C-alpha cells in the first residue's frame, strides 16, 4: 500500500517523466501486475517512464527499450527484442530418430557458416539458421526428426552475455566463457555427437 501511495503522490503533478526504482520489490503477484499495467499505461499516454530494476524477467515483460550501463559507462541502448535477437544463445534445437541421420544433416550444415553443438547422441543445437531452413534441409536429406524448434535466450541470458566484459562480479564470467546456453547446459560439447 505504501508503494501505491508514493506513486500516487508522485503523479499528482502530472509529470512528463516518471522514474521507478525497483518498483516490484516486495509486491505480491497482483501488485506486480498492477505496477506493470501502470507503467505501460503511463508510457501509452506519451510519458517517458524510466525503470531501474535487477529483475530481468520482469523487465522482459514490461520494458520496450533498454539502456544498459556497466561500470558507469553506456554499454548499449536498444529494444528488448533486438537485444534478445542478438544473443548467440538463440538456436534451433533438433532431436532426431537416429544419430546417423543427424550426422548427415551436420555434414550438410558444415557447408554453411553455422555453429553446431551436440547435446546428446540424438539432439543438437544449430545457431545461424531458421527452423524452416533446418526442417527443409532435413526433408531434402530424407531425415526423420522428432523435434525442430527455436530456442530463444531470455533477457537475462542476453544481458549477461552482453555485459560479460563489463561486469564487476563473477556471474557474467560464466556467459563470457561459453559455459551456459539457453537451456542452462554446458556448451563445451564437441562435434560430432557422442557415439551410442
ZIWOPE-V312304 format. One record per pair of residues at least 4 apart in sequence whose C-alpha atoms are under 8 Angstrom apart, sorted by the first residue. I is the first residue (numbers start at 1). J is the second residue. If there is no record, write none. Layout:
<<I:J> <I:J>>
This chain:
<<1:5> <2:6> <3:7> <3:23> <4:8> <5:9> <6:10> <7:11> <8:12> <11:15> <15:47> <16:46> <16:47> <16:48> <17:47> <17:48> <17:49> <17:50> <18:47> <18:48> <18:49> <18:50> <19:49> <19:50> <19:51> <19:52> <20:49> <20:50> <20:51> <20:52> <21:51> <21:52> <21:53> <22:51> <22:52> <22:53> <22:54> <23:35> <23:51> <23:53> <24:31> <24:32> <24:35> <27:31> <27:32> <28:32> <29:33> <30:34> <31:35> <32:36> <33:37> <34:38> <35:39> <36:40> <36:62> <37:41> <38:42> <39:43> <39:49> <39:62> <40:44> <40:62> <41:45> <42:46> <42:47> <42:48> <42:49> <43:47> <43:48> <43:49> <53:59> <55:59> <56:60> <56:155> <56:156> <57:61> <57:154> <57:155> <57:156> <58:62> <59:63> <59:155> <60:80> <60:154> <60:155> <63:80> <64:79> <64:80> <64:81> <65:77> <65:78> <65:79> <65:80> <66:76> <66:77> <66:78> <66:79> <66:80> <67:74> <67:75> <67:76> <67:77> <67:78> <68:74> <68:75> <68:76> <68:77> <69:73> <69:74> <69:75> <69:76> <70:74> <70:75> <70:163> <70:166> <70:167> <71:166> <71:167> <71:168> <75:163> <78:82> <78:83> <79:83> <80:84> <80:155> <81:85> <82:86> <83:87> <83:155> <83:158> <83:159> <84:152> <84:153> <84:154> <84:155> <84:158> <85:90> <85:152> <85:153> <86:158> <87:153> <87:158> <87:161> <88:127> <89:127> <89:152> <89:153> <89:157> <89:158> <89:181> <89:182> <90:127> <90:150> <90:151> <90:152> <90:153> <90:182> <91:125> <91:126> <91:127> <91:128> <91:129> <91:150> <91:151> <91:152> <92:125> <92:126> <92:127> <92:129> <92:130> <92:131> <92:134> <92:148> <92:149> <92:150> <92:151> <93:123> <93:124> <93:125> <93:126> <93:147> <93:148> <93:149> <93:150> <93:151> <94:123> <94:124> <94:125> <94:126> <94:145> <94:146> <94:147> <94:148> <94:149> <95:122> <95:123> <95:124> <95:145> <95:146> <95:147> <95:148> <96:101> <96:102> <96:122> <96:123> <96:143> <96:144> <96:145> <96:146> <96:147> <97:101> <97:122> <97:144> <97:145> <97:146> <98:102> <98:122> <99:103> <99:121> <99:122> <99:193> <100:104> <101:105> <101:143> <101:144> <102:106> <102:122> <102:143> <103:107> <103:192> <103:193> <104:108> <104:141> <105:109> <105:137> <105:138> <105:141> <105:143> <106:110> <106:116> <107:111> <108:112> <109:113> <109:114> <110:114> <113:128> <114:126> <114:127> <114:128> <114:129> <115:126> <115:127> <115:128> <116:124> <116:125> <116:126> <116:127> <116:191> <117:124> <117:125> <117:126> <117:187> <117:189> <117:190> <117:191> <118:123> <118:124> <118:125> <118:189> <118:190> <118:191> <118:192> <118:193> <118:194> <119:123> <119:124> <119:125> <119:189> <119:193> <120:124> <120:193> <120:194> <121:193> <121:194> <121:195> <121:196> <122:193> <129:133> <129:134> <130:134> <130:150> <131:135> <131:148> <131:149> <131:150> <132:136> <133:137> <134:138> <134:148> <135:139> <135:148> <136:140> <137:141> <138:142> <138:143> <138:144> <138:145> <139:143> <139:144> <151:182> <152:182> <153:157> <153:158> <153:182> <154:158> <154:182> <155:159> <156:160> <157:161> <157:175> <157:182> <158:162> <159:163> <160:164> <160:171> <160:172> <160:175> <161:172> <161:175> <161:176> <163:167> <163:172> <164:172> <164:173> <164:175> <164:176> <165:172> <165:173> <165:176> <167:172> <170:174> <171:175> <172:176> <173:177> <174:178> <174:179> <174:180> <175:179> <175:180> <178:186> <178:187> <178:188> <179:185> <179:186> <179:187> <179:188> <180:184> <180:185> <180:186> <180:187> <181:185> <181:186> <181:187>>
